[in-house]
Amino acid sequence: MLRRYWLVLLIMALLTPLGLLAEGTAWGEWGAEDIAASLGFAPRGIEQAASWWQALLPDYSVKGLGERTGYILSALIGSALAYLAAVAYAKIIARPK
């Protein structure tokens, strides 16, 4: 079961560059400028967060690697972080009292 999970996860990560074929931006990947263009203004909280929050891999890219490789690496890193967070949470919940 666990082996199948990792295989499916790897296949999905390898397919992430297909998103490069789509036009526009993905849902939720808007910057303050994109929101301002759509709404006519950017909420104050988004503008404030934009000044201090920087993505781990901005634009899903890594200098020296191609665009597709950056997408795949971003998918693998994001999946690993989500998995580690779930394992840590499960260990905290399952801790004997």
C-alpha positions as CSV (number, residue, x, y, z in Angstrom):
1,M,0.0,0.0,0.0
2,L,2.7,2.5,1.0
3,R,4.8,1.6,-2.1
4,R,1.7,2.3,-4.3
5,Y,1.3,5.7,-2.6
6,W,4.8,6.7,-3.4
7,L,4.5,5.5,-7.0
8,V,1.4,7.5,-7.5
9,L,3.0,10.6,-5.9
10,L,6.0,10.3,-8.1
11,I,3.9,10.0,-11.3
12,M,1.9,13.0,-10.3
13,A,5.1,15.0,-9.6
14,L,6.5,14.0,-13.0
15,L,3.2,15.2,-14.6
16,T,3.3,18.7,-13.0
17,P,5.0,20.4,-16.0
18,L,1.7,19.8,-17.9
19,G,0.5,22.9,-16.0
20,L,2.9,24.9,-18.3
21,L,0.5,24.2,-21.2
22,A,-2.3,26.1,-19.5
23,E,-3.0,29.8,-20.1
24,G,-3.2,32.3,-17.3
25,T,-2.4,31.5,-13.7
26,A,-3.4,28.6,-11.5
27,W,-6.1,29.2,-8.8
28,G,-4.7,30.8,-5.7
29,E,-1.3,31.8,-7.3
30,W,-2.1,35.4,-7.6
31,G,0.2,38.2,-6.4
32,A,-1.0,41.5,-5.0
33,E,-0.7,43.0,-8.5
34,D,-2.9,40.2,-10.0
35,I,-5.6,40.7,-7.4
36,A,-5.5,44.5,-7.9
37,A,-5.9,44.0,-11.6
38,S,-8.9,41.8,-11.1
39,L,-10.6,43.7,-8.2
40,G,-9.4,47.2,-8.8
41,F,-7.6,47.1,-5.5
42,A,-5.5,44.7,-3.3
43,P,-6.6,44.1,0.2
44,R,-4.2,45.7,2.8
45,G,-3.3,42.3,4.4
46,I,-2.2,40.9,1.0
47,E,-0.1,43.9,0.4
48,Q,1.5,43.7,3.8
49,A,2.2,39.9,3.4
50,A,3.7,40.5,0.0
51,S,6.5,42.6,1.6
52,W,7.7,39.9,4.0
53,W,6.6,36.5,2.5
54,Q,8.8,35.0,-0.1
55,A,8.2,31.6,-1.6
56,L,10.7,28.8,-1.1
57,L,11.0,28.3,-4.9
58,P,9.6,31.5,-6.5
59,D,7.9,30.8,-9.8
60,Y,8.7,27.1,-9.3
61,S,12.2,27.7,-10.6
62,V,15.7,26.9,-9.5
63,K,18.6,28.7,-11.0
64,G,20.6,26.5,-13.4
65,L,17.7,24.1,-13.9
66,G,15.1,24.1,-16.6
67,E,11.5,25.3,-16.1
68,R,10.2,21.7,-16.1
69,T,12.8,20.5,-13.6
70,G,11.8,23.3,-11.3
71,Y,8.2,22.3,-11.4
72,I,9.0,18.7,-10.7
73,L,11.3,19.7,-7.8
74,S,8.7,22.0,-6.4
75,A,6.1,19.2,-6.5
76,L,8.5,16.7,-4.8
77,I,9.5,19.3,-2.1
78,G,5.9,20.3,-1.4
79,S,4.8,16.7,-1.2
80,A,7.6,15.8,1.1
81,L,6.8,18.8,3.4
82,A,3.1,17.9,3.5
83,Y,4.0,14.2,4.3
84,L,6.4,15.2,7.1
85,A,3.8,17.6,8.5
86,A,1.2,14.8,8.5
87,V,3.6,12.4,10.1
88,A,4.5,14.9,12.8
89,Y,0.9,15.6,13.5
90,A,0.0,11.9,13.7
91,K,2.9,11.4,16.2
92,I,1.7,14.2,18.4
93,I,-1.9,12.8,18.3
94,A,-0.8,9.2,18.9
95,R,1.5,10.2,21.8
96,P,0.7,8.2,25.0
97,K,-0.8,10.4,27.7
